[in-house]
Amino acid sequence: MPCSVDLRQQVEELALRLVMGGPEPLSARAEWISAIEQIQKAAAAERAESVAAAAASVVQQIGQAAWGDSAGASLAALQQGIVCLQRALDASPAADPAPAAADRQIAEDPELLADFALESREHLAAIESHVLVLERDPANSEALHATFRGFHTIKGLAGFLELWDVQKLAHEVETVLDRARNGELTITPAAIDVVLQSADCLRQWLAYVESGLRGENPQPPVPDSALIGRIRGLYAAPETKSPDGLVALASQVESAGAAVEEIAPQPAAASPARRETMAVKVDTTKLDFLVDMAGEMVIAESLVRHDGELAALKSPQLQRKVAQLTRITAELQRTAMSMRLVPIGPLFRRMARLVRDLSRQFSKRVELETSGDEIELDRTIVEELADPLMHMVRNSLDHGIESPQERQEQGKPPLAHVYLKAHHQSGQVVVEVADDGRGLDREKIRAKAIERGLIAEDKTLSDNEIYNLIFEPGFSTAQKVSNVSGRGVGMDVVRRHIEKLRGRIEIRSTPGAGSSFLLKLPLTLAIIDGLVVGVGPERYIVPLFTVREMFRPQAETIWTVQNRVEMALVRGSLLPVLRLYRRFRVAPRSEDPLESILIVAEVEGQRFCLLVDELIGKQEVVIKALGETFKNVTGISGGAILGDGRVGLILDLYRLFKERNSESDL
C-alpha cells in the first residue's frame, strides 16, 4: 500500500529536528523512541510493512546503543536510524500528492519557497562546477562529496516544502552518488551526463516555482520517467545481503549517516575566538534603491558643501561639521557601492558547462581555464555580460578550435584550451576570452566584407579594422548554418551589449596560434572619479583614469600638419589636438590655444590632447543616464549633477578620439 504524505512528513520532520539539534540526544532517548514508535504505528495502520519494520529495527537499535557514553555514539545511532527510515520510505510506493500541492505551497509559503529557489540555484551552480571537476578526475573525493551534499540538501528542503517530484529526483541522484562514495559505483561519462541532466530538470522545477511566485499561472514540468529510469539503471546491480538484520541496517545507513553528520551542528567550543558572520538575503530592488539614495545623498551633500552662502560664513565649528558630513557621506557611498559588487567567478563557472557540452557536440577536446575569479564587478554588468560571453565561447569552439586531427597535423596537442581571465587595468576591469586555436583568418574576413559591400576592394585596412568587421550585423564566415552559429548575429549581439555597458572590445589574433578578445568594462555603472573642465558656459567631466597630464601650451607647442591636422608637441612627441568647443559647437572663452589648457589623455594605448578653457577641479560624480533622446550622442556617456547644481556631461574619450581620426581621414 502506498505511504501517505503525512507519514512522509513525520519522518522528514524527525530528520529536521535531529539536524537542528533538538532534543538533546544524551538526555532524551525516551522522547526519540516515542517519536519513532509513533511512526511505526502510523506505518502499520497504513499497511506500509517495510516502513513499520524499519521503525521497529530503529527502536531496537537505539535501545541497544551505548546511550550516554559519548555524544558521538548516541548521535550516530540516531543518524543511522533516521536515514534507514528515509530509505524504507523511499523504497515504498509513494501516495500521489494532490496535483495542486505545489500551487498550494506557493500560495501559503511564498517566502519559504523564494528562499528555497534561491538556495537551490546556488547549490545547482556548485553541483555543476563539481561535476565538471569529477568528469576530469573521477577519483576526486572532495568534488564527489560536495556534489552529494548539494543534492542531499535540495532533497531535504523539497521534502520539507512538499515538493515531492523534486525530492524524488534529488533522492535518486543522491543514491547514485552515495554508492560512488562507498566505492560501489564508478563515475563514468554516462553517470556525469545523467547527473547534469538531473540538475537541468531541477532547474525547470525552480523556474516553475519562481513563475508561481511572480503571480503567473505556469504548468508544472512533466516528470521525466525516462530520466529516473536512466538514474536507476546506474545502480541496478544486485546487492549482497547480510544475514544479521541489525548489521545490515547499520551498514545501509553508515554512509548516509556520515552525510547527516556533515551538516549536524558542531560544538561552539571548537573555535572560541572566532566570531560568526551572518549573511542576510535582501531583495535586489531594495538594494538598488538604497544605492540610488546613497548617490542622491552624495549629490545633496555636494550642493550643501559648495553653497556660496555657506562658504561666506567664517565659522570654524560649522566647517568642521560640514567636513564630518562629507566624510560620513563618502563612507556611506563606498559601502553602498560595494554592495553592488559581485565576483565574476560564478559567471565563469557557468561557461564551463557550455564548453563541456559544445566540445562533445563538435567532437573536440577542449578544456576551460579561468583566472581572476575573485575580481568584482557591478552586479548589473555581470548579469549583462552572460550573453556576450556565451556567444564568444560558442564562436571560439565552433570557428576557432580545430578538430583533434587538425591540431595533431599542425603539431599541436589534441587537447585545446579556452581561457577566461579577468584583471584590473587603469580603473577598468578587462575580461579576456582567448583560445589556442587557428586564429582569425584576415583574408577570409576581408573577402567576405568585400562580397557584402562593407568595404571597397581597393581599400587598405589595418588588421584591427579588418577584425572589427566581424561585429557587423549579419556578418559570418561560416560555410553552413548550424544550431550553434553561422547566422552572423552572435558578435553583433556582443558589441551591442558591451557598448550598452560603456565598454569596448579589443581583438588580438595570431594565425595558427589563437585569438583573444578583450572586453574592457567600467568597474561600476554608478560612479566615477572625474576631472571637471569648463568650455565656454558648459561643464564637462573627463574620466580621471584617462588623464596623464595638464599644462598651458606655449607658442611652439601647437603645430599644424599639412594645413589640416592640428598637433601638440608634448615631451618630444606630436599628439593630435581635439578642440572640445568645435566638437560640441560651444562658444569658447577664447579660440587662442595660448589662453587655454591642454589635457593629455590616453585611451587604448593612444594619447591625444583635449583643448579646454579651464580646469575646475576633481570630483567623484554619480552617473545619470541621459534618456532615450540623447542616448546616441557620440562622445557622451552620461551626465552628472555637480557641486554647484549644474549638469556636467561625462565624456567618452574613446569615441571622441575615434571620431576625430575618422574626420581627419576625409
N, C-alpha and C positions, 0 to 999 in steps of 0.2 A: 504494500500500500504506500502511496507517495507521502512524503513528510509534509506537514503543514508549514506555512510561513511563520506561524507563532513558534513552533518548535525550533526552527532555524534561528529565529530572532533570540530565543532564550540562550542558545549556545553562543551566538555572537556577542550577546551582552555579557556573558560569563567571561569570554575571552577578553573583552574590552576592560572589564573590571580588573583582571589579572595584570594587563599591560599598564593600566593606570595606577596600579599599586595598592588596591584595597579589595577585600580586607586583608590585614596583615597575615601572611602565611603561618607564622610561628604561633599566633595566638587564636586562630580561628579555623582550626581543622574541622570542627563540627559544622561550622557555617558552610564551608566549601562542600563537605559531604552532603549536607542537607540540600544545597542547591543542585548538585548533580543527581541526587535521588529524585528530586522533582522532575528533572529532565527525563530520567529513566521511567517514571510513572507516566509522563506525557507521551513518551515514545511507545510504551506498552499499550496505552489507550488508543493510539493511532495505528497500532499493529506494525510499527516500524521496528521489526525484530532486531535488525543489525545495530540500530542506534541504541536500543534498550540493552542489548548485550554488551556493547561498548561502554555504556554508562555504568553497568554493573561491574565490569572489569576495572574501570577507573576508580570506583568507590573502593573496591578491594585493594587496588594498588596503593591508593592514598592511605588506607587503613594500615597497610603493612609497612609504609615508608618510615624511616627513622626521623620522625617528626620532632622538631625541636633541637636536634643535634647541631644543625647548622642551617643558616638561611638558604644556602645553596641547595641542600638536599631537599628541603621542603618545596622550594620554588621549582626545582627541576621536576619533582613529582607532579605538581600542578600543571606545569607546562606540557609535560608528556601526556597527561590525561586529557587536557582540553584539546590538544591537537588531534589526538586519537578520536575524540568525539566529532570534531570537524570533518575528519576523513570519513568516518562512518556515515555522517550526514550527507556528505557529497556523493558517497557511493550509492545512496538510496535515491530512487526516482523522486524528483522534486515536484511539489504541487505547483501547478501553473498559477502564477500570480495574476491578479486582475489586469486586463490589458491597459487600464489607465493608471497603473500603480505609479509609474514614473511621473505622469502628469499630475497625479495627486501629490506626490512628493514635492514637485516644483511649486505647486500652489501653497503647500503647508510650510515648507522649509526652504525658501529661496536663498537665504543667507548661507545655510549649510551646504546647499548644492553649489552655490557660487564658489565657496571655499574648496569644495571637492573638485570642481572643474579646474580651478586654478592650480591646486596642488597636484592633481593628476597629470596635468600638462607638463609640469616641471619634472615629475617622475618619468613620464614617457620620453621627454627630451634626454634625460640622463640615461634611461634604458637604451635608447637608440645609440647614444655615444658608446656605452659599454659593450653593446652587442657588436658594433663595428670593430672594437678592440678584440673581442673574442674571435671574430672571423679571421683576424690576422694571427692571433695567438690563442688557440683553443685551450691551452694549458693555463691561461691567466686566471687564477682562482679569485683574485680581487674583483675583476670585472664580472665574473660569474656570480659571486656573492652579491655584488651591487645590483645586478640585473634581477636576481631572485628577490632581493628586498623590495625593489620597485614594484614588481607585480604583487608581492605579498601585501604591501601597504595599500595598493589600489583595491585588491580583493577585500581587505578588511573594511575600508571606507565604504565600498559599494555595498557590502552586506549590511552595514550599519544603516545605510540610506535606502535599503530595499531595492537596489538596482541589481536584480538577480541575474540578468543576462551579462552584465559587466562582471559581476562576481564569478559567474560560471566560467567565462572565458579566461579571466585572470587566474582562476584556480587551475585550469587545465595547463596553462603555460607554466605556472608555478610548479606543478608536479613534474613536468619535463626538466625544469632547471634544478629541482631538488634531487632528482635522480642523477643528473650530471654532477652535482656537488658531491654525491655519495660514490661517484665512480661507477655507477650502474649504466651510464649512457655517455656516449662520446659526442661532443659538439661537432656536427658536420655542417657543410653548406646548406643541406636541406633543413636542418634544425634552425640555422640562422634565418633562412627565408621564412619559416613558419613563425618565428618569434617576431620578426619585423612586420609580417602581415597581421599578426595579432595586435601589435601596437597600433597599426593603421586602423584596424577595426575598432579599437578602444577610442581612438581619436574621433571616429564617426559618432560614437555614443556621446562623447563630450560635446561635440558640435550640436547634437540633438538637445542635450541638457541646456547648453548655453542659449540655443534658439528659444527654448521654452521660457528661460529666464528673461529674455528680451520681449516676451509677450507675443511671440509668434505662435503658429499652430503647426509645428513640424510633424512629420511622420517618423516614428522610431525606426532605426535601421533594422533590416530583416536579419534575424540570427543566421549566421553563416555555419550551417551544419557541416558543409564540406571542410571548412577550416577546422572545426572541432574534430572531425574525423582524422585530418592530417596530423593534428597535435597528438591525438590518442595513438595514432599509428607509430609515433616515435617511441612510445614506451609500452608497446603491445606485447613484448616478450614476457613469457610466464615467469612468475617469481617463486622461489623455493619457500616452503612453509616450515615453520619451526613447530615441533610437537608441543612445546610448552606454550600455552596461551599467553601467560603473563610476559614471558620472554619475547614472544612475537610482538606483543603490544608495545613493550619498551623499545624494541628495535625499529618498529614502524614510526614511532614518534621521536626518535632520537634526533634526527636531522632537523625536523620541523621545530622541535623544542629549542634547538640552538637558534633558529630564526627568531622565535619569541624572545629568547634570552638577549638577542642583539638589541631589541628595542625596549627591553624591560628597563625601568628606571634604575639608575645606579646610585649608590650612596653618595650623599653630598660631601662626605669627608674625603672623597677621592681627590678633590682639588680644592682645598680650603681657601687658598689665596686668590683663586680666580673668580671674578665677578661675571655672572651670566649677562649677556646682552640679548635683548628681546627685539625681534623684528615684527613690525606691525604692517599688515596689508592695508593699503589705502587706495581708494578708487582714483584712477588716473585723472578723472575730471576734477576732483578736489585738489589734486596735486598741481595740475596745470593752473587752476585758479589761484592757488597760493603763490606760485611762481609769478604769475601776471601781477598780482597785488604787490609782491615784493618789488617788481620792476616799477610799478606806479609810485611806490613809496620812495624809491631812489630818485625818480623824476621830481616828486614833490619836495624832497629834501634839497635837491639841487636848486630848485626855484627859490626856496627859502634862503639858502646859503648865498645865492648871488643877487638877492633883492637889494636894490640900491638904498632904500630907506634903512634896512638893517645894517648895511655897510657904513652908513653915515653915523651910526651910534657908536661912540667910543667907550664901550663898556667891556672891560676885560672879562668880567664874570659871564656876560652874555656870549662873548666869543668862545669861552670855554664850554658853555652849554651847547653851542652850535657844533663845536668840534666833537663833543661827545655824541651828539645826534648823528653826525657824519660817520663816526666810527661804528656805531651800532648798526646804522643802515647798511653800511658796506659789508659788515659781518653777516647780517641777515640775508643780504643779496647773495653773498658767496655760498651760504648754507643752502638757500633755496635753489640756486643753480646746480649745486652738487647733487640735489635730489633728482634732478632731471637726467643725470649722467648714469649710463649703464654700460657694463663691459661688452665688448664686441664678440667675446668668446662664444656665447650661445649661438649667435648667428653663424659663425664659422663652423660650429659643430653640426648645424642643420645642413650645411653644404656637404658634409661627409657622407650622408645618406644619398644625396644626389649623385656624387661621384661614384659611389659603390654601385648604384642601380644602373647608371649610364655605362659604366665600364663593362658591366656584364651584358648589357644590351648591344654594345658595339663590339663585343669580344675583344676588348683591350684590357691590358693590365695597367691599372692606374692607382696610385696611392696619393692621398691628400696629406700635405704637411702644413701646419699652421704655426704662426708665431705672433706675439703681441696680443694674445687673447685677453690680457688684462687691460688693454687700452680702453678708456671710457669715452663715449660719445653721447651727445644728446639723444634721449630716448626716441624722439621723432625721427632723427637721422638714421638710427639703427633700424627702425621699422621700415622706413622708405628705402633702405639700402638692400632689403631682401630680394626684391625683383631684379635690380641690376646685377647683383652677384649671381643669382640663379642663371640669368641669360649668359653672362660671361663664362661661367663654369661650363654650361652646356656647349657654348661655341668652342671652348678650349678642348673639350673631349671629342666633339664632332669634327671640327676642322683642324685643330692644332696638333692633337696627339696622333701619331701614326700607329698602325697595327703592329703587333709584336714582330711579325715577319719583316715589315719595312724597317723597323728600328734595328733589327739584327743585321740586315743588309747594309745599313748605314754605319754599323759599328757601335750602335747604342745598346744599352741594356734593355731587355724586353719590358722591364717594369718602368713605366713613365711616372712622372710626378707633376702634380698640380700644387701650387703654393698659394696660400692665403696669408698675407702678412699685414700688420698694422704697426705704425710708429708715428711719433710726433715730428713735425718739421715746420719751423717758422710760424708757430702759432696755429698750425693746422694739423689735422690727422690725415696721414696718407695710408690708404688701403690698397694693397697691391695684389693683383690676380695674375699669376705667372705660370708658365708651363715650360717643359723642356722638349717641346715638340718640333714641328717643322718651321715654325715662324710664319709671319705674314708674307705672302707672295706679292711683291711690289708690282711686277709686270702684269700679273693676273688681275690685280685690283685696278691698275691703270687701264687695261684693255676693256674691262667691264664698265668703267666710268665713261670711256670714250663711246662705247657701244650705246650707253644710255643717254648720251648727250650731256653728261655732267661737266666734262672738260673738253676743250678743243684738242685735236690730235697733235698739234704743233706746240701746245703749251708746256713749258718746263715747270715741274713742281718738285719741291723738296720731298724727302722721304716722309717727313711728318705730315705734310699736306696730302700726300698720297694715302697714308694710313688713315687719316681722318675722313677719307671718303667712305669708309665702311659705316660711318654713322648716318649717312644719307638715308632718308626713308625709302624702304623697298630695295635697298642695295644688298646683294648677296652674290657670292661667287660659287655657291653650292651647285653641283651638276644636277641634283634632283632634290625634290622636296620630301622631307621625312617628317615623322611625328615629333622630331626634336628641333630641327632648324631647316633653313632653306628658303623661307618666305621673305627674308630681308626685313623683319620687324624687330628682331631682338636688340641689335645695337642701337637702333633709333630710340627704343624704349630706354636703354641705358643712358644715352645722352640727355634725354628729356628729364629723367629722374635726377640725374646728378646736377643739372643746371637748376632744377627746382630747389635743390638743397644749397644753392650758392656755391657749388663746387665745380670742378673741371677735370678733364681726363687727359692724361699724357700717355702716349704709346711708345714703347721701345720694342724693337724686334731685330733678331739676328737670324738670317736664313739658315735653316738646319739646326739651330740651337734653341729656338723657342721665342716666345714673345712675352711681354709684360705690359699690363695695363695698370696705371697708377691713378687712383681716384683720390683727388685732393679735396678734402672736405673741411668746413669750419668745425671747431670743437663744439659749438652750440649755436643754435639759431636765434638766440635771445639777446646776446650781449657781446660787445667788442670794445677793445681799447682803441680810441681814435684820436687823431690829430685834427683839431678844428681849425679850418682856414677860412679866410674871407676873400671873396671875389666880387668887387662892387658891393651891392647891398646884400648879396647872398652868402650863406654859410654852407660849407661842405665838410665832410668828415673823411679823412684819409685813414684807412686801417693801419694802425701803428706798426704791425709786424712787417709791412712792406716798405717802411721809411728807413733809408740808410743815412741820409744827412740833409741839412738845410743850410742855405747861405744866400747872401745878397750878391748877385753877379756883378762883375766888373765889365768895362768896355771890351776887353779882349776875351771875355767868356763866351759871348754869343757869336755864332758863325752861321752863315747861310751857304748851303751846298747846292750848286747848280741853280742858284736864284729861286730855289723852290723849297728845299727842306731845311728847317731851322735846327741847328745843333748847338750843344753847350760843351765847352771844353772843361772837363772835370777830372783833375788829377791825371792829366795826360791822355784821357780818353774822350772821344767825341760821343755824346749821348743825345738822342733825339729829344726835342722840346715839344711839350704839349701845352698850349695856352688854354686854360680852362674857360676863359671868357668867350673864346671863339667856339669852343665845342658846345657850350650851353647858351650861346647868344646872350651874354650878360654884359652890360656896360661896365668896363673896369674903372678903377680909380685912376689908372694911368696905363697907357699901352707901352710905355718905355720900360724895357726889362730892367734897367738900372734902378728903377724905383719899385721894383717888385721883389719877390722871394722865389728862389728855385728850391724845389724839394726833389731830392734824388730818391726814386722809388725802384724797387726790384720785384718783378713777377716772373715766374717760370725761368729764372736764371738770366732774364734780360733786364737791363737797367735803362731808365729814361727819366726825364725831368718834367715836373709839373710847374708851371708858372702861375703864381697866385699873388694877390695883393698884400696879404698879411697873414701872420700866424697868430691865432687867438689863444691856443693852449691845448693841453692834453685833457681828455675826458673819457670816462667809461660810460658808454651810452647803451641804452636799451633799444634794440632794433624794432622798428614798427614797419609792417608791410604797407605799401603804398596803394593797395587795392587793385581792382581789375583795370581801371583807367590807365594807370601808369606802370603796370607790371612789365611791359615790353620796352620800356625806355632803356636804350643801350647805355651802359656806363653807370647806372644807378642800381644799387642792390637793396635799397630800403631808405627809411628816414628815421630820425631820432629827435626827441624834444631836448633842446639844450638848456643850460642853466638859466638863461635869460628868458626862457619861454618860447624862443623862436624854434622853427623846424630846420634841422640841417639834413642835407641829403648825403647818404653814405655812398662813396664812390666805389665802383667795381673797376679797379685799375687794369685787370687783365683784359677786359673787353674794351676799355678805353684805348689801351696800347694796341690791341689787335685792330681796332677800327682805324686808328691813326696810320698804322702801317698799310692798311688796305687803301686808304686815300692817297698815301704817298706813292703807291704803285701806279695810280691812274695817270 
